[in-house]
């Protein structure tokens, strides 16, 4: 065995390949594009991101911000490139999607220890050290192989990607730049205020719009963290106004008063020519998206460069199958990484790829496993997905899963600051 195989060239797979290659080990990185594309992917670059261009907050009082800082300390390739390709997004780390994927591909291609093999894998060799990072859109052939490997049926959840709009087609006589609570100098967000009548017209059309027909098994699982906006709306007329369309922290410059509802658009590329609709993941038919979303004030003549899509996501029951290094309990040659393990989100996927890559390399070198302290966000995510849980669902980074501090702190911000300090001090000792 003269190399380690990594199956899947997404965020987790690329991070795993990089961590393995750093230790001087040869890596065969398998990526099925451009031979075969998933329903949500459209170009041949590695690490293509599709649901949102945001890697979430950079603040250490935000769980994902803490996770990113841990990954920076540990030399994550993907987070470094995300930092280098960022676009304005206030306190969030958002990237130029095309530039990010291009840069990751270039870094992997020029690494002398990594060979990219552009073909779909249809067989898993149980006798070779392998990291399976095929993602939430695992192909049918590979899903069948995984099902045989783990000895049980795979699980599903479903999410949706939001539409992207050309900035020049937005009516800026209605829309205005700025973030919540008066940050009017922030041009990374465009805001579309709605009065009560405008909101009610939009709402009624939204809940009655035609959606793409799902198979029966697709209707059973919809992950709350990426719920289609039309399904959220059907929970009640006020749901959107307390969710993605909440107007809190804004005044409509035209009236000087808080709008009844407000739609936010977030910058999607480095040239600020494209903006995505925040919280508007959708399963509406394309024609219906154009019709209904054009009812939002400021979007009457909007040019939708990409409509929202809904796609299948696959994950395994990691709580029964994996340990806290993402190693398969029934075969310690096999590691899993990415959203297929039940970590939810870009940064969380990168984190799993880093842990799986480090441990696959150590297995190759006959070195001890590296178990990350569960007082760190990296470690507690690995612990969460490997702890028995009969109601297991995909999990984002959050402070709620971290062990409590020794001292009770009532103020949430102060408590999060202390949790972050503890986590980073442990990570720096790695």
N, C-alpha and C positions, 0 to 999 in steps of 0.2 A: 504494500500500500504506500504509494509515493505522493499522495495528495489527499486533500479533503474536498468532498463535493458539497457545494451549496446550491440548492435548487430554488430558483426564484431571484430575479434581479430587482426587486423592489427595495424599499427603505431598509427593512430588516436584513434581507439577503446581502445587500451591498455593505452594510455595516458589519455583518458577520464575516464576510469575505475579507474586508480590510483588517479586522482584528486578528484573523488567522494569519494573513499574509505578513503582518507586522512581526510575527514570531519566526519568520523565515520559512514558513511552510507553504508548499504549492497548493493553490486552490483552483478547482474547476467550478466556475460559476455558470450555471445553466439558466438561460432565459429564453422563454418560448417566442417572444417577439423577435423579429417580425413574421416568423412562420405562422404564428397564431396569436390573435388579439382577444382579450377579454371584452365584454360588452362596454366597459367604461374607459378603456385605454385606446389611445389614438396615434401615438408615435413610438419609434423604436428605441428611444433612450431608456436607460436604466432609471430607477427611482422616480418614475412618473407619478405625480400626485394629481388626484382627480376631484376630491370632494370639496376642498377649500384650499386656499393658498396660505392659510394661517397655521402657524405652529403654536398658537396661543400666546399667553402673556409671558413676558420676560421677568416680571416681578417675582421676587423670592417669597412673597406672601401669597403667591399663586402656586398650586401644586405642580402644574406643568412648567412654570418658570423655574421652580426648584429642580425638577427633573432635568431640564436643559442644562442648568448650571453644573449638576453632577456629571452629566455627559461631557461637558466642556472640560472639566477637570480630568476626565479619563480618556481624553483624546478621541472623541467621536468624530469620525470623518464627516458624517451626514450633518451634524449640528454645526461643524466648522463651515461647511459649504452653505448651509442655510444662513449663517451670519454674514457670509460674504456676498450672498445674492439677495439680501433682504430689500424690501420696498417699504416706504413709510406706512405705518399702521399703528401709530400711537405707541402704547406700551406693549403691543403684541409683536411677535416675530412673524412677519409675513414675508413670503419670498416671491420672486418672479419665477413662475412655474417652469417655463421653458429654459431659462438660464440655469436654474437649480438642477434640473435633470441633465442638461448638457454638461454641466461641470462635474457632476457625480460620474457620468459616463466617461468623461475624459480622465478623471483621476483613477478610475478602476482599469481603464484600458492601458494606461501607461505604467501600471504597477507590474513589475517583472515577475511577481509571484502569483499573479492572477491571470487565468486563461478564461475568456468569455466564450461559452459554447451556445450558439443561437439555435436551440432546438427544444422541442417539447419532450420532457422526460415522461416515460410511460412505465418505468420499472424502478423500484427502490432496492438497492443492493444492501441487504441487512448486515453484511460482513464488512462493509466499509463505513468509515466515519462520515456522516452526512448531516447537514443542516437543512431541514425542510422549511423554506420560507416562501411558500407559494401564495400567501396572501389570502385576503377575504374573497378573491375571485378565482380561486383554484379551478383549473380546468377539470372537465369531467373525467378524463383518463387518470389524472393525478389524484383526484378525489377518490376514485375507485381503489387505487393503490394504497392510499392512506387508510381507507376503510379496512382493507385486508391487513394492513400492518398493525393497526390498533385493535382489531378484532371486534369492532362495534360500529354501529351506524354513526355517520357524521351528523353534526348539528348545523342549523342555519339561523342567521338573522339577516335582516334586510335594511339597507339604508339608501339614501338618495342624495344626489349632487345638485347644487343650486345653479340657476342660470347665470350667465355672464353677459354684461351689457357694454356696448361701446360708449365711452364717456361723451363723445361729441353729439350723441343722439339724445342725451338727457337735457330736458328743459331747465336751464339754470336760473330762469326767471322765477321758477317755483322751488327748485331744489337749492340747498345751501350746504357749504362745507362745515365740518366741525364734529367734535366728539361730545359726549355727554358733559353736562355741568359747565358749559361756557368755554370749552376749549375750542374756540372758533378758528384758531390758527392752524388746526390740524386738518390738512387737505387729504388725508388718507381715507376719510369717510365722507360720502355724500348722503344727505338726509332729505327724505321726501315726506313732508308733513301732510296729514289728512284731517279734514274736519269730519264731524259726525256723519253727515250725509254721504260724503265721499267714501268713508270707511264702510258704511252699511251697504252701499252699492257694490263695492269690491268684495265684501264678505259674502254677500248672497250669491254673487257669480262664482266665487271660489268654491263654496261648498256644493254647488250644483254643477260644476264643470266636469267634463268627461276625463276619466283616468285610464291609463293603460291597464288592460285586463290582466290580473295576476292568476297564476295557477292556485289551486286550493292550498297546496302546501306553502305557498308564498304568503298567504294571508295570515298564517298562524303566528309569525314572529316578526315584529317590527321593533327595532332597537330604539329605545326612548331618546338616546343621545343624538340621533340623526333622523328624527321623525319627519315624514313629509308634511308640509305645511297644511295641505288640504285635510289631512287626518287630524292634525292638531286643531284646526278650525272647527271641525265637526263636534268637538267636545264642548263647544259653547261660544256664543258671540263675543264674550269678554276674554277668552283664552289667549288670543293673539295679542290683545292690548296689555296683557300682563306677561307676555312672552316676547317673541322677536319683534313685535310692533309696539312695544311699550314706549310712550312719549316722555317718560320721566327724564329730567335733566336737559330739556330742550325748550326753546322759545322759537316760534315761527317768526322770522324777521319781518314778514309781511304784516303780521298782526301784533307782535310783541307778546303773544300769549302762548301757553303750552298747547300744542296741537292735540287733537282727540286720539290720534294714532300716528306712528311714524315708522317709515321703512328706511333701513340703513343699507347703503351700498359700500363695500370695502374695496380699496385698490387691489387689483389682481396682478398687475405687471409693473416692471420698473419704470416704464415710460408713462404710467398713469393714464393709459388710453382705455383700459378695461377695468370694469368694476363688477364684483359679484354681489348677488342679493343675499344679505346676511340672514340666515335662518330660513331661506326659501328652498330647501331641499324639496323636491317634488316628484310626483308620479303622474302629473297631468300630461295629456297628449300635447305634442308640440304646438299644434294649432291653438289649443286651449290656453297654453302658457302665454302665447303672443296676445290672445284676446283678453284674458283676465288680467295679466300683469300690466298690460297697457292702460288699464283703468286707474292705476296708481298715478296720482298727480305727479307730473314731471316725466312720465314714461309713455306718454301718448304716442310719440314717434320713435320709441326706443328701438335700437337695432340689437337684437339678441344674437350675439356671435356664437353662443353655445346654450342650448336648452338644458334644463335639468333632466336627469335620467335616474331611474331606479334600477338597482342591480343586486344580484345575489351575493351574499357574503357567507363564507363558510368558517366555522371554528370547531375545534375538537373539544372534548370534555377533559381539559387539562388537569382539573382537580383530581381526577382518577388516574390520569395517564403520565403526567410529568412530575419531575422533582423541581426543586427551586433553582436549578441551573438550566431549566428547559430541556432536560435530558429525559428521554423516554424510559420509564421504569422497566419495561419489559425487554428493552434492548438498548444497552448503554452506548452503542455506536450511533444511535439516532438522536438528533436534537431537533426541536421545532423552534421557530422564531416568527415574530410578527403577529398580525391580527388573527391568524389561524389559531393562535394559542389562547385567545380570549383577552389579550390586552387591546384596548380600544384607543386609537388615535395615532397620529404620525410619530410623535415623540416617544410614546410608549412602545411603538413597534421598533423604533431605533434602539431603545433601551434593551429590549429582548434580544435583538440581533447582536448587540455588544456582549451581553452575558453569554448567549449561546456560542458566539464565535470564540470568546476567550476560553470557554470550557471545552469546546471541540478541539481547540489547539492544545490545551493541556492534556486531554485524553490522548492525542496523537504523540505527545512528548512524554507520556507516562508520568505526568505531574498531577498533584492533587487538584480536586475541584475547587473553584473559586466561588464561594457562597457569599453573596453580598448581604451585609447587615440589614435586617428588616427595619432598622431605624432610618435607613435611607429610602428615598423614593424608588430607586432602582431595585433595591432589595425587597421592599414590601410588595411591589408589583409581582416579582417572581414568587414571593411567598403566597400572595393572594391566589394566583392562578394554580398553585400546586397544593393548596389546602382543601381537604374534602368539603364539598358544598353541594347539596342536593339541588339548590336553585341557582346554580352557576350561570352568570350572564357576563358579557364583556365588560371590562372595567377600565375606566380612565384613571389617570393619576389623581389622587385627592388626599387631603390631609386626614380624612376620616379613617383611612386604613392604616395610618402610622400608629405605632404604640404611643401611649400617652407619656407626657413629661412627668418627671418625678414630683414637680411642684404644679399645683393647679393654678392656671392663669385664666381668669374670666374673660378678659378682653380678647376677642378673636384674632385681631391683627397682631397683638403682642404674642399670643400663643403660637400663631403661624410663624412669626419671626424667630421665636425660640426653637421651634421644630426644625426650621430651615438651618439655623446655626448648628444645631446638633447634627443634622444630616451632613452638612458640608464638612464639618470637622472630622467626621468619620470617613467620608469619601476621600478627603485629602490624605488620609493615612494609608489608602489602598496602594 
